[in-house]
Amino acid sequence: MVLKKFERMALLSDFYGKLLTARQQETIRFYYEQDLSLGEIAENFNISRQAVHDNLKRAEKALENYENNLGLLANYLKKKGFL
């Protein structure tokens, strides 16, 4: 089973979200859980859309790095029979 990016990021956030900075956690939550656009998130934080984009990409990269090193999501999916 191949997860879509949206599903994968949501699951990675569940496993590793607390390891992100507070701003990264909020950005991931707004973008993936509340389905806000980059512009809407930028408005909420009173920063540029580009700053939100950069923060989101850093957060996604951090989540993927945690998964590459720890493998919690892969183990979870294996136990559930998805891999």
Secondary structure, DSSP 8 states (H G I E B T S, - for coil): ----HHHHHHHHHHHHGGGS-HHHHHHHIIIIIS---HHHHHHHHTS-HHHHHHHHHHHHHHHHHHHHHH-HHHHHHHHTT--
